[in-house]
Amino acid sequence: METFLKTTEIPIAGAKTLPGEYYKSPELFAEEQEKIFARRWLCVGREDQVARPGDYFLQSVGVESVIVLRDRAGSLRAHYNVCRHRGTKMCWEERGRLSATIQCPYHAWTYALDGRLLAAPSVDELEDFRKEDYSLHRVGIASWEGFLFINLSPDEAEPFEKAFAPVIGRFSRFNMPTLRVGRRIDYDVRANWKLIVQNYSECYHCAPIHPALTKITPPTSGENDLVDGPFLGGFMVINEGSESLTMSGRSCGVPVGELPAEDHRRVYYYALFPNMLLSLHPDYVMCHTLWRVDTGRTRITCEWLFHPETLERAERGEFDIDDSVKFWDMTNRQDWEVCERSQDGVVSRVYRPGPYSRRESMSVAFDREVLKALGRTE
């Protein structure tokens, strides 16, 4: 049984915000890449992006390019986009469909979709050359609730099933593997990725920043059930007279799954460290994935997922899924603006860490996970 705690019941022990160097230091930015983004499981999208054998897309993680694909046997695979001969980047199109192989355009080294080297011209005379020694470098890959995750250091990574144990099965009632993406918006935000997660993790800011949101879900209604570690969040309550978070306040689709009565009055928000923000509504699920560009810039992909019946009926004009998209696009942009203002401030020479309020306990917990991953204390 889930145990929810009111935000005010979670001790924060006089915690303060992070020092300015965490938002502007190139050295810390590089350290995050090695200790967080190269070691943790990163959400890269939905499994239906590679629905058929040969389907692939590219994902950048810092300077690394990863090919995410489904091989001829139907298995999910991920490889560094780096030829084993001269290191040439092999795939350039962001997404597409491969035949039976991946071929480097430089010297025609050719690989099976599972990564095995199949052919390398003019190497037969090389002493002790063995094709099996030159498979593509492997990237870890896993699927959870219809989402795909990769890990750049699969031999060092915590196994996915162990790393995600706190959330495996927790959201099964929302039927996410069968949901379909109805809309997608990409944002380019002039703010450090941590400011965006911190902002998502609290509603202390909601009254001054989000008047439409607070009209439907009171900012003090939230309770949390995951309060420590890499997975953080809980729910907020939908006011009587509203059905979901939409511009109209009405539902924009059929329920996403077999939800108990209380879930029809709740919206759940979870931050899955380090780059996934998951928002579960009665009639749709919204997911943000965050990708660092530099110390003061983050690219964000926001996707809205609906029950297939909702999308079919929307085509007939029976539902308006844009009722939710417009609501959250408005709310997202309000958040991005205030995060950009925060970024402009925390790089100032006079900025010093300030005290977190009791209503920001999830932001405190996120900061602690960042520090833990970096092997630091503040």
C-alpha positions in Angstrom: 0.0 0.0 0.0 1.3 3.4 -0.9 2.1 5.8 2.0 1.6 9.4 1.2 3.2 12.2 3.2 2.2 15.8 3.2 5.0 18.0 2.0 5.1 19.8 5.4 5.7 16.4 7.1 9.0 15.7 5.2 12.0 17.0 7.1 14.5 19.1 5.1 16.9 20.0 8.0 17.4 23.6 7.1 18.5 22.8 3.5 19.6 25.6 1.2 19.7 25.8 -2.6 22.8 24.8 -4.4 25.8 27.1 -4.8 26.1 29.1 -8.1 28.8 27.0 -9.6 26.3 24.1 -10.0 24.6 26.2 -12.6 27.6 27.9 -14.4 30.7 25.8 -13.9 32.0 24.1 -17.1 34.0 21.7 -14.9 30.9 20.7 -12.9 29.0 20.3 -16.2 31.6 17.9 -17.4 31.6 16.0 -14.1 27.8 15.6 -14.3 28.3 14.1 -17.8 30.7 11.4 -16.5 29.1 10.7 -13.1 25.4 11.1 -14.0 24.6 11.1 -17.7 27.1 8.4 -18.6 26.2 6.1 -15.7 22.5 6.4 -15.0 19.6 5.1 -17.1 18.3 7.9 -19.4 14.8 8.0 -20.9 15.1 8.4 -24.7 11.5 8.1 -25.9 8.9 5.5 -26.6 9.3 1.9 -27.7 6.9 2.4 -30.6 9.5 4.7 -32.2 11.3 1.5 -33.2 8.2 -0.7 -33.7 9.5 -2.7 -36.7 12.8 -4.5 -37.3 15.3 -2.0 -38.8 13.6 1.1 -37.3 16.1 3.3 -35.6 16.6 6.8 -34.2 19.7 8.7 -33.0 20.1 10.1 -29.5 22.8 12.5 -28.5 24.1 12.4 -24.9 26.7 15.2 -24.6 29.2 14.6 -27.4 28.1 10.9 -27.8 25.7 9.7 -30.5 23.8 6.6 -29.9 21.9 4.4 -32.5 18.7 3.0 -30.9 17.1 0.3 -33.0 15.2 -2.9 -33.3 17.2 -5.7 -34.9 16.0 -8.3 -37.4 15.1 -10.7 -34.6 12.9 -8.0 -33.0 15.2 -7.3 -30.1 15.9 -3.8 -28.9 19.5 -2.7 -29.4 21.6 0.4 -28.8 25.1 1.1 -30.2 27.6 4.0 -30.1 27.4 5.6 -33.5 31.1 5.0 -34.0 32.8 2.8 -36.6 35.4 0.4 -35.1 37.8 1.3 -37.9 38.5 5.0 -37.9 35.8 6.1 -35.5 33.6 7.6 -38.3 30.0 8.5 -37.4 27.9 6.1 -39.5 24.3 7.3 -39.3 23.4 10.9 -39.8 19.6 10.9 -40.4 17.9 11.5 -37.1 15.5 8.5 -37.7 14.7 6.0 -40.4 14.8 2.4 -41.3 17.9 0.3 -41.8 18.1 -2.7 -44.1 19.8 -5.8 -42.7 23.1 -3.9 -41.9 24.7 -0.7 -40.8 27.5 0.4 -43.2 30.2 3.0 -42.5 30.3 5.5 -45.4 34.1 5.9 -45.1 35.6 2.5 -45.8 32.5 0.3 -45.9 32.9 -1.6 -42.7 29.6 -3.3 -42.4 27.8 -4.4 -39.2 24.7 -6.5 -38.4 21.9 -4.7 -36.6 22.9 -6.6 -33.5 26.4 -4.9 -33.7 28.5 -7.8 -35.1 31.1 -6.9 -37.7 30.1 -8.7 -40.9 32.6 -7.3 -43.5 35.7 -5.2 -43.6 37.4 -4.8 -47.0 41.1 -5.7 -47.3 41.7 -6.9 -43.8 42.1 -10.6 -44.6 45.9 -10.2 -44.7 46.1 -8.6 -41.3 47.7 -10.9 -38.7 45.4 -12.0 -36.0 42.4 -9.9 -37.2 39.2 -11.4 -35.9 35.8 -9.9 -36.8 34.4 -10.8 -33.4 36.8 -8.4 -31.8 35.4 -5.4 -33.6 31.7 -5.4 -32.9 30.1 -2.0 -32.4 30.4 -0.6 -28.8 27.3 -1.6 -26.9 25.0 0.8 -25.1 22.7 -0.6 -22.4 19.0 -0.5 -23.3 15.8 -1.3 -21.4 12.1 -0.8 -21.7 9.7 0.2 -18.9 6.0 1.1 -19.3 6.5 1.6 -23.0 9.4 4.0 -22.5 13.0 3.3 -23.7 16.1 3.9 -21.6 19.7 3.7 -22.4 22.9 3.5 -20.3 26.3 4.6 -21.8 28.2 2.3 -19.4 26.3 -1.0 -19.5 29.1 -3.0 -17.9 29.3 -0.7 -14.9 25.6 0.2 -14.6 23.2 -0.9 -12.0 20.9 -3.4 -13.7 17.8 -1.7 -14.9 15.4 -4.0 -12.9 17.3 -3.1 -9.7 17.7 0.6 -10.4 14.0 1.0 -11.2 12.7 -1.4 -8.6 10.9 1.4 -6.7 8.7 2.2 -9.7 8.3 -1.1 -11.5 4.6 -1.9 -11.4 3.7 1.2 -9.5 1.9 2.9 -12.4 0.6 -0.2 -14.2 -3.0 1.0 -13.7 -2.3 3.9 -16.1 -1.9 1.4 -19.0 1.2 3.3 -20.4 2.6 0.6 -22.7 -0.5 0.8 -24.9 -0.9 4.6 -24.9 0.0 6.5 -28.0 1.7 9.8 -28.6 -0.9 12.4 -29.7 1.3 15.5 -29.7 4.9 16.4 -29.2 6.5 19.8 -28.6 10.3 20.5 -28.4 11.5 23.4 -26.3 14.9 25.1 -26.1 15.2 26.6 -22.6 18.0 29.0 -21.5 18.4 27.4 -18.1 20.4 24.7 -16.4 18.7 21.3 -16.3 18.7 21.2 -12.5 16.6 24.4 -12.3 14.0 22.8 -14.5 13.7 19.6 -12.3 13.7 21.7 -9.1 10.9 23.8 -10.5 8.9 20.7 -11.6 9.3 19.2 -8.1 7.4 21.9 -6.1 4.3 24.0 -6.3 5.5 26.7 -4.0 5.7 28.8 -7.1 2.3 27.9 -8.6 0.2 30.6 -7.2 2.2 33.5 -8.6 3.2 31.7 -11.9 0.3 29.4 -12.8 -3.1 31.0 -12.1 -4.9 28.6 -14.5 -3.2 25.5 -12.9 -4.0 26.6 -9.3 -7.7 27.2 -10.3 -8.0 23.4 -11.1 -5.5 21.9 -8.6 -4.8 23.9 -5.3 -1.1 24.3 -4.8 -1.3 23.1 -1.2 -3.2 19.9 -1.9 -0.2 17.8 -2.8 1.0 14.7 -0.9 4.1 12.7 -1.8 4.9 9.0 -1.6 8.4 8.9 -3.1 10.5 11.3 -1.0 14.1 10.1 -1.2 16.5 8.8 -3.8 16.3 8.9 -7.6 12.5 8.8 -7.9 10.5 11.6 -6.3 6.9 12.7 -6.3 3.2 12.3 -5.5 -0.2 13.7 -6.3 -2.2 16.9 -6.3 -6.0 17.0 -6.1 -8.3 18.1 -8.9 -11.0 20.6 -7.6 -14.7 19.7 -7.7 -16.2 21.0 -10.9 -13.1 20.1 -13.0 -12.2 16.8 -14.6 -8.6 17.2 -15.8 -5.9 19.7 -16.4 -7.2 21.2 -19.7 -8.0 24.7 -20.9 -11.7 23.9 -20.4 -11.3 21.9 -17.2 -13.1 19.0 -18.9 -11.7 15.6 -19.7 -10.2 15.4 -23.2 -10.4 11.6 -23.6 -11.4 8.3 -22.1 -9.6 7.1 -18.9 -6.1 5.9 -19.8 -6.6 2.7 -17.8 -8.7 1.0 -15.1 -8.3 3.7 -12.5 -9.7 3.6 -9.0 -12.1 6.4 -8.0 -9.5 8.5 -6.2 -7.3 8.6 -9.4 -10.0 10.4 -11.2 -9.5 13.3 -8.8 -5.7 13.3 -8.8 -2.8 14.2 -11.0 0.5 12.5 -10.2 3.9 14.1 -10.8 7.2 12.2 -10.6 10.8 13.1 -11.4 12.7 10.1 -12.5 16.4 10.9 -12.1 18.1 12.3 -14.1 16.1 13.3 -17.2 12.4 12.2 -17.1 9.4 14.1 -15.7 6.3 12.0 -15.7 2.8 13.6 -15.2 -0.1 11.1 -14.9 -3.7 12.4 -15.5 -6.9 10.5 -15.6 -7.3 11.0 -19.3 -3.7 11.4 -20.6 0.0 11.1 -19.6 2.5 13.8 -20.2 6.3 13.1 -20.3 9.2 15.6 -20.4 12.7 14.4 -21.3 15.5 16.7 -20.6 18.8 17.0 -22.5 21.6 19.2 -21.4 23.2 21.5 -24.0 25.5 23.6 -21.8 25.5 25.0 -18.3 22.7 27.5 -19.2 20.7 25.7 -21.8 18.5 22.6 -21.9 16.5 21.0 -24.7 13.2 19.5 -23.6 10.8 17.2 -25.4 7.3 17.1 -24.1 4.9 14.3 -25.3 1.2 13.8 -24.6 0.1 10.2 -24.5 -3.5 9.1 -24.9 -5.6 5.9 -25.0 -5.9 4.7 -28.6 -9.7 5.1 -28.4 -9.2 8.8 -27.5 -7.2 9.4 -30.6 -9.7 7.5 -32.8 -12.6 9.6 -31.4 -10.6 12.8 -31.6 -10.3 12.1 -35.4 -14.1 12.2 -35.4 -14.3 15.4 -33.4 -15.6 13.7 -30.3 -12.6 14.7 -28.1 -10.2 17.7 -28.3 -6.8 16.5 -27.2 -5.4 20.0 -27.8 -7.4 21.1 -24.8 -4.7 19.4 -22.7 -1.8 20.3 -25.0 -2.7 24.0 -25.0 -3.0 24.0 -21.2 0.4 22.5 -20.6 2.1 24.3 -23.4 1.0 27.5 -21.7 2.1 26.2 -18.3 5.4 24.9 -19.6 6.3 28.2 -21.1 5.5 29.9 -17.8 7.9 27.5 -16.1 10.6 28.0 -18.7 10.4 31.7 -18.4 10.8 31.7 -14.6 13.6 29.1 -14.9 15.4 31.3 -17.4 15.1 34.2 -14.9 16.5 32.0 -12.2 19.4 31.1 -14.5 20.2 34.8 -15.1 20.3 35.3 -11.3 22.2 32.3 -10.0 25.2 33.1 -12.2 25.5 36.5 -10.5 28.6 37.1 -8.4 26.3 38.1 -5.4 24.1 35.0 -5.5 24.4 32.8 -2.4 22.3 29.7 -1.5 19.0 30.6 0.0 16.8 28.6 2.4 14.3 26.1 0.9 10.7 26.3 2.3 8.9 23.3 3.7 6.9 23.2 0.5 10.1 22.5 -1.5 11.1 19.2 0.1 11.2 17.4 -3.3 13.6 19.9 -4.7 15.8 19.3 -1.6 15.6 15.6 -2.2 16.6 16.1 -5.9 19.6 18.2 -4.9 20.7 15.5 -2.5 20.5 12.9 -5.3 22.7 15.2 -7.5 25.2 15.6 -4.7 25.2 11.9 -4.0 25.8 11.0 -7.7 28.7 13.5 -7.8 30.2 12.2 -4.5 29.8 15.6 -2.8 28.2 17.1 0.2 27.3 20.7 0.7 
